């Protein structure tokens, strides 16, 4: 099992991510798993994917998701499915890091359309 020790993190403007099961380790083309951390006070802007399905498993609660205008406040252990075409964003107004394990299915490069 791989430890999440801070190496190989990819920093983005409002979040960071680390691939923990790269494509090829999981069954299915375009399928991989990553951990996404949204630090307190940050926001992942509204976006959508044309072909990618995302399954979110909440590792550490404290944030909220908005999917197609519906606000969700998931707790640790909750699972949320975001279908291709769903418009979604992530907010973290809590005092701790919001941490999500994300399974991507049918991922294609350049499949993210940022809407803000």
C-alpha positions as a printed Julia matrix, in Angstrom:
116×3 Matrix{Float64}:
   0.0    0.0     0.0
   1.29   3.46   -0.9
   1.59   6.04    1.86
   0.36   9.57    1.25
   3.51  11.24    2.51
   3.44  14.51    0.57
   5.57  13.37   -2.37
   4.19  13.45   -5.89
   1.42  15.9    -5.04
   0.31  18.09   -7.93
  -0.51  21.6    -6.73
  -3.3   23.54   -8.39
  -4.44  27.06   -7.54
  -7.11  26.06   -4.99
  -6.43  22.37   -4.31
  -3.87  19.64   -4.68
  -4.09  16.07   -5.91
  -2.11  12.86   -5.86
  -2.69   9.84   -8.05
  -2.73   6.77   -5.81
  -3.73   4.17   -8.44
  -2.62   5.2   -11.92
  -4.32   4.14  -15.11
  -3.43   0.53  -15.76
  -3.56  -0.51  -12.11
  -7.35  -0.45  -12.12
  -9.46  -2.31  -14.65
 -10.82  -0.25  -17.53
  -9.24   2.21  -19.92
  -9.17   5.76  -18.58
  -9.75   4.6   -15.01
  -7.61   5.78  -12.1
  -7.87   6.94   -8.5
  -6.59  10.1    -6.87
  -6.8   11.91   -3.58
  -7.91  15.55   -3.76
  -7.32  17.93   -0.86
  -9.1   21.29   -0.71
  -7.52  23.42    2.03
  -9.73  25.46    4.35
 -11.12  28.57    2.71
 -10.59  27.33   -0.86
 -12.95  26.63   -3.76
 -12.58  24.39   -6.82
 -14.44  26.37   -9.5
 -17.47  25.18  -11.42
 -16.58  22.69  -14.15
 -17.79  19.62  -16.02
 -16.43  16.64  -17.92
 -17.89  15.38  -21.19
 -16.85  11.73  -20.85
 -15.44  11.29  -17.36
 -17.55   9.86  -14.55
 -16.26  10.66  -11.05
 -17.04   8.75   -7.88
 -16.21  10.73   -4.75
 -15.51   8.93   -1.47
 -15.25  11.41    1.4
 -12.13  10.77    3.46
 -12.42  13.87    5.67
 -15.59  15.95    5.85
 -15.87  19.68    6.25
 -16.56  20.87    2.73
 -19.51  20.95    0.43
 -20.16  20.0    -3.16
 -22.57  21.64   -5.55
 -23.64  19.36   -8.41
 -26.07  20.73  -11.0
 -27.09  23.4    -8.5
 -27.8   20.95   -5.67
 -25.75  21.57   -2.53
 -24.41  18.52   -0.68
 -22.64  18.49    2.69
 -21.14  15.01    2.72
 -19.79  13.3     5.82
 -16.79  11.02    6.11
 -17.53   7.72    4.33
 -20.2    9.13    2.0
 -20.08   8.25   -1.7
 -21.25  10.65   -4.4
 -21.39   9.95   -8.14
 -20.86  12.75  -10.64
 -21.96  11.7   -14.14
 -20.47  13.04  -17.39
 -21.95  16.46  -18.11
 -22.75  17.22  -14.45
 -21.65  20.72  -13.51
 -19.89  20.62  -10.16
 -17.73  22.62   -7.77
 -16.22  22.14   -4.34
 -16.16  24.59   -1.42
 -14.29  24.37    1.86
 -15.34  26.99    4.39
 -14.46  24.73    7.33
 -11.46  24.94    9.61
  -9.82  21.79    8.22
  -8.77  20.28    4.89
 -11.6   18.68    2.89
 -10.22  15.38    1.56
 -11.82  13.26   -1.18
 -10.8    9.99   -2.81
 -11.81  10.34   -6.47
 -12.29   7.4    -8.84
 -12.21   8.6   -12.45
 -13.82   6.39  -15.07
 -13.56   6.94  -18.86
 -11.09   9.77  -18.29
  -9.8   11.55  -21.38
  -7.14  14.23  -21.39
  -8.52  17.77  -21.82
 -11.99  16.58  -20.75
 -12.42  19.33  -18.14
 -14.33  22.44  -19.13
 -13.97  25.22  -16.54
 -17.17  27.27  -16.41
 -16.05  30.23  -14.26
